Amino acid sequence: MRIATFNAENLFSRPVAMNQSELEIGQPILDDYHQLNRLLKEPIFTDAVKQQIEILVDKYKLTDRTAEHDELILREIRGKLWQQHQNGTRTWKAGGSEDFLGWVELVRDAIDDRAIKNTARVIAEVSADIQILIEIEDRITLQRFHDDVLVAELNQLGRPPYRQVLLMDGNDPRGIDVGLLSRVPVLAMKSHVELRNNANNPMFPRDCAQFLFEIANGQQLVIFANHFSSQGSDRTGKRRKEQSAEVGKLVNKILSVTPNVIVAGDLNEPRERGNLAALLDHPQLKDAMAMEAYPERDTFPGTYLTGSKSNKLDYLLLSQSLQQKVQTVGVERRGYRSTKWQPFDTVVDERSQASDHHCVWVDVNL
């Protein structure tokens, strides 16, 4: 059985702020997006809150109907923040969130058709029996991608389509959820979006989606599919550290039910940063790419951009019962253009790349 994880970086559309060539360009926009939405939820708009709202609204010209809104859009559902006068002055109308219902949305941009097809090509070439997918818009989009794009690629290779196309909406409003394609029967799926940290914020920025599979001889397999906080939004790694610890607790709990457990997904940091210790040093788990079954563990230890050690972001962590059954571990990198390997002939420039991430897979004798 082949199991894989791949951060597809969306299928058909992606927020413009997340589609920049450099993190330093897009991250400030995302920071402003989150900050303004937090301010608009304040029960009382104090003078300080009003000042911050005005600064951010003016920065992106959100109340100017004639402006080109290329990054953010303000949705005013009920009420107005202020009345704008012809002399440039304003009179605030909203005293707090009870007077104003609205929020800021990220402008989305269509993904290049070539990139969509190359994303499908990566998935088809790996052809995992269970494919975890990161950064997927929603289940209907995933189904359309499967039916309209992926099946054609699978047919060319003589490989079957996926019977189960599943996704549970997570905590991230940007449409970057955790999804699943599976040829293996899924018995149950569980979300952990409700878990909170000590600050009473969602523990998982997207979700730690839990999938239960029926495998050979009546055995069961549990996969925890994750997308931890990014290094841009969580610069110190504090949130990734608590997310790692929480997933470790979930693993311990499920190991009392079945010995077959996998933690998969984009954990957004290499081992050396230290914040993933609860998982990477878990006595029952081991990274598939650290096993002898992975032939390129010394030359290409990473899963992002050029595959260097510092670019190790994506993981398949296997429990002890599965480690003994591992046959081969590999990483499909040809969807990303690099001089370090030969990409697909259809990957000719940055716009046609499937993703900045690579697809990690493992063959387990089950």
C-alpha positions in Angstrom: 0.0 0.0 0.0 1.3 3.4 -0.9 0.6 6.4 1.3 1.6 10.0 0.4 1.3 13.6 1.5 1.5 16.6 -0.8 1.0 20.4 -0.2 -0.7 21.3 -3.5 -0.8 25.0 -2.7 -4.5 25.1 -3.9 -6.0 23.6 -7.0 -7.8 26.3 -9.0 -7.4 29.6 -7.1 -5.1 31.0 -4.5 -5.0 34.2 -2.4 -2.8 36.8 -4.2 -1.0 37.5 -0.9 0.0 33.8 -0.7 1.1 33.6 -4.4 4.1 35.9 -4.1 7.6 34.9 -5.1 9.0 36.0 -1.7 7.6 35.6 1.8 8.5 39.1 2.6 6.1 40.4 0.0 3.0 38.4 0.9 3.3 38.0 4.7 2.7 41.7 5.6 -0.6 41.6 3.6 -1.6 38.4 5.5 -0.6 40.0 8.8 -2.8 43.1 8.0 -5.7 40.9 6.9 -5.7 39.0 10.3 -5.1 42.2 12.3 -8.0 44.1 10.6 -10.4 41.2 11.1 -9.5 41.0 14.7 -10.1 44.8 15.2 -13.5 44.6 13.5 -14.6 42.0 16.0 -13.8 44.3 19.0 -17.0 44.9 21.0 -16.0 48.5 21.6 -14.2 50.6 19.0 -12.0 52.7 21.3 -10.1 55.7 19.9 -7.0 53.5 19.6 -9.0 50.7 17.8 -10.5 53.3 15.4 -7.1 54.7 14.6 -5.7 51.2 13.8 -8.8 50.4 11.6 -8.4 53.7 9.7 -4.7 53.1 9.1 -5.4 49.6 7.6 -8.5 50.5 5.7 -6.7 53.5 4.1 -3.6 51.5 3.4 -5.6 49.2 1.0 -8.2 51.9 0.0 -10.9 49.5 1.2 -13.7 52.0 1.3 -12.8 53.6 -2.0 -15.1 52.1 -4.6 -13.0 53.5 -7.5 -9.8 51.8 -6.4 -8.3 48.6 -7.7 -8.6 46.1 -4.8 -5.8 43.7 -5.8 -5.1 42.2 -2.3 -8.0 42.8 0.2 -11.7 43.5 0.0 -13.9 44.9 2.7 -17.3 43.2 3.0 -19.8 45.5 4.7 -22.8 43.4 5.5 -24.6 45.6 8.0 -23.9 49.1 9.1 -21.1 51.5 8.1 -17.8 52.2 9.9 -18.0 55.9 9.2 -19.5 58.6 7.0 -17.0 60.0 4.6 -17.3 63.8 3.9 -16.3 65.6 0.7 -13.7 67.6 2.6 -11.9 64.4 3.6 -13.0 64.2 7.2 -15.0 61.3 8.7 -17.7 60.8 11.2 -17.6 57.4 12.8 -21.0 55.6 12.8 -20.0 52.3 14.4 -19.2 52.2 18.1 -18.3 48.5 18.1 -18.9 45.1 16.5 -22.6 45.3 17.5 -23.0 48.3 15.1 -21.0 46.9 12.3 -21.1 43.4 10.7 -18.3 43.0 8.2 -15.0 41.5 7.5 -12.0 41.6 5.2 -11.5 38.9 2.5 -8.3 38.1 0.5 -8.5 38.6 -3.2 -7.9 35.3 -5.0 -6.2 34.8 -8.3 -6.7 31.9 -10.8 -4.0 29.4 -10.9 -2.3 28.8 -14.3 -3.9 25.9 -16.2 -0.5 24.3 -16.7 0.2 24.3 -13.0 -3.2 22.6 -12.3 -2.4 19.9 -14.8 1.1 19.5 -13.3 -0.4 19.1 -9.9 -2.5 16.3 -11.3 0.5 14.8 -12.9 2.4 14.7 -9.6 -0.5 12.9 -7.9 -1.0 10.6 -10.8 2.7 9.6 -11.1 2.8 8.8 -7.3 -0.7 7.1 -7.5 -0.9 6.5 -3.8 -3.6 4.3 -2.4 -4.1 7.0 0.2 -3.1 10.6 -0.8 -3.2 13.3 1.9 -3.5 16.8 0.3 -2.7 20.1 1.9 -4.0 23.5 1.0 -7.2 22.5 -0.8 -10.0 25.1 -1.3 -13.0 22.8 -0.4 -14.4 19.3 -1.0 -16.4 20.3 -4.1 -13.3 21.9 -5.6 -11.3 18.7 -4.8 -14.0 16.6 -6.4 -14.0 18.7 -9.6 -10.2 18.6 -9.7 -10.4 14.8 -9.4 -13.1 14.3 -12.0 -12.1 17.0 -14.6 -8.3 17.0 -14.3 -6.8 14.1 -12.3 -8.8 11.3 -13.9 -7.4 12.1 -17.3 -3.8 11.9 -16.0 -4.5 8.6 -14.2 -6.1 7.2 -17.4 -2.9 7.9 -19.4 -0.9 5.9 -16.9 -3.5 3.1 -16.7 -4.3 3.8 -13.1 -7.7 3.8 -11.4 -9.5 6.9 -10.1 -10.1 7.5 -6.4 -13.4 6.2 -4.8 -13.3 8.5 -1.9 -12.7 12.3 -2.1 -13.0 13.8 1.3 -12.4 17.1 3.1 -13.5 18.8 6.3 -13.4 22.6 6.4 -10.9 23.8 8.9 -10.3 26.9 10.9 -8.5 28.9 8.1 -10.9 31.2 6.2 -8.5 31.5 3.3 -9.5 28.1 1.8 -6.4 26.1 2.6 -7.9 22.9 4.1 -6.6 19.4 4.5 -8.1 16.8 2.1 -7.9 13.2 1.1 -8.0 11.0 -2.0 -8.4 7.3 -1.1 -8.8 3.9 -2.9 -8.9 2.3 0.6 -12.2 2.2 2.5 -12.6 5.1 5.0 -14.5 4.0 8.0 -14.7 7.3 9.8 -13.3 10.8 9.8 -13.0 13.2 12.7 -12.1 16.9 13.0 -10.2 18.6 15.8 -11.0 22.2 14.9 -12.7 22.7 18.3 -9.5 22.2 20.3 -8.2 25.4 21.9 -4.8 26.4 23.3 -4.1 28.2 26.6 -4.9 31.5 24.9 -8.3 30.2 23.9 -7.4 30.3 20.2 -7.8 27.4 17.9 -5.1 24.8 18.5 -4.8 24.0 14.8 -4.8 26.9 12.3 -6.3 24.5 9.7 -7.1 21.1 11.3 -5.7 17.9 12.5 -8.0 15.7 10.5 -8.2 12.1 11.7 -9.1 9.4 9.2 -9.8 5.7 10.0 -9.1 3.1 7.3 -9.9 -0.6 7.0 -6.8 -2.4 5.7 -5.7 -6.0 5.3 -7.0 -8.9 7.5 -9.4 -6.7 9.4 -6.8 -4.3 10.6 -7.3 -0.6 11.0 -5.1 2.3 10.1 -5.4 5.9 11.5 -3.8 8.9 9.7 -3.6 12.3 11.3 -3.4 14.8 8.5 -1.9 18.2 9.5 -1.0 21.6 8.3 0.8 23.4 11.1 1.2 27.2 11.5 3.6 28.7 8.9 7.0 30.2 9.7 5.7 33.6 8.5 2.8 33.7 11.0 4.5 31.8 13.8 8.1 33.2 13.7 9.2 31.8 17.1 7.6 28.4 16.5 5.6 28.6 19.7 2.4 27.6 18.0 4.0 24.7 16.1 5.4 23.5 19.4 2.0 23.3 21.0 0.5 21.8 17.9 3.1 19.1 17.9 2.5 18.3 21.5 -1.2 18.1 21.0 -0.9 15.7 18.0 1.5 13.6 20.2 -1.3 13.3 22.7 -3.8 12.2 20.0 -1.3 9.6 18.8 -0.8 8.2 22.3 -4.6 7.9 22.7 -5.2 6.2 19.4 -2.2 3.7 19.9 -4.3 2.1 22.6 -6.8 1.2 19.9 -4.7 0.4 16.9 -0.9 0.1 16.5 -1.1 1.4 12.9 -0.8 5.2 13.0 0.6 7.8 10.7 1.1 11.5 11.2 1.2 13.2 7.8 1.3 16.6 6.3 3.1 20.0 6.2 4.5 20.6 9.7 6.2 23.7 8.4 9.6 23.4 10.0 12.8 21.2 9.9 13.9 19.1 12.8 16.7 21.5 13.7 14.3 24.2 14.8 13.3 22.0 17.7 9.6 22.8 17.9 8.5 19.5 16.5 10.3 17.4 19.2 7.0 16.0 20.6 6.5 14.2 17.3 9.9 13.8 15.8 11.3 12.3 19.1 8.1 10.4 19.9 9.2 6.9 20.9 6.6 5.3 18.7 7.1 7.4 15.6 9.8 7.7 12.9 10.1 9.9 9.9 9.9 7.8 6.7 12.5 10.0 5.0 15.0 9.2 7.8 14.8 5.4 7.1 17.2 3.4 5.1 14.4 2.7 2.6 14.8 6.4 1.4 17.8 6.3 -0.9 18.2 10.1 -1.1 18.2 10.9 2.7 21.8 12.3 2.4 21.5 14.1 -0.9 17.9 15.4 -0.8 16.7 15.4 2.8 14.1 18.3 2.2 10.7 18.5 0.7 10.4 22.1 -0.3 12.1 24.2 -3.0 15.5 22.7 -3.7 15.2 19.8 -1.2 17.9 20.9 1.2 18.0 20.0 4.9 16.6 23.4 5.9 13.7 22.9 3.5 12.3 19.9 5.2 8.7 20.8 5.9 6.6 17.7 4.9 6.4 14.5 6.9 5.2 11.0 7.0 5.7 9.7 10.6 5.0 6.0 11.0 4.3 4.0 14.2 6.5 1.1 15.1 4.2 -1.5 13.7 4.4 0.2 10.3 8.1 0.9 10.4 8.8 -2.8 10.2 6.8 -3.1 7.0 8.2 -0.2 5.0 9.6 -1.3 1.6 10.4 2.0 -0.2 10.3 5.7 0.5 10.4 8.3 -2.2 9.8 12.0 -3.0 8.2 13.1 -6.3 10.0 16.4 -7.1 9.5 16.8 -10.8 6.5 19.1 -10.4 9.0 21.8 -9.2 11.5 23.4 -11.6 15.1 23.1 -10.5 18.6 22.4 -11.9 19.1 19.8 -9.2 16.8 17.3 -11.0 15.0 16.9 -14.3 11.5 18.3 -13.9 8.5 17.2 -16.0 8.7 18.3 -19.6 5.5 20.3 -18.9 7.1 22.3 -16.1 8.8 25.0 -18.1 8.7 28.1 -15.8 7.6 29.2 -12.3 4.0 29.7 -13.4 3.7 26.1 -14.6 5.1 24.5 -11.4 2.7 22.2 -9.5 3.8 23.5 -6.1 6.9 24.6 -4.2 6.4 21.5 -2.1 7.2 17.9 -3.2 5.1 14.8 -2.7 6.4 12.4 -0.1 5.4 8.7 -0.3 6.0 5.4 1.4 5.2 1.8 0.4 4.1 -0.3 3.3 3.6 -4.1 3.1 0.1 -4.4 4.6 
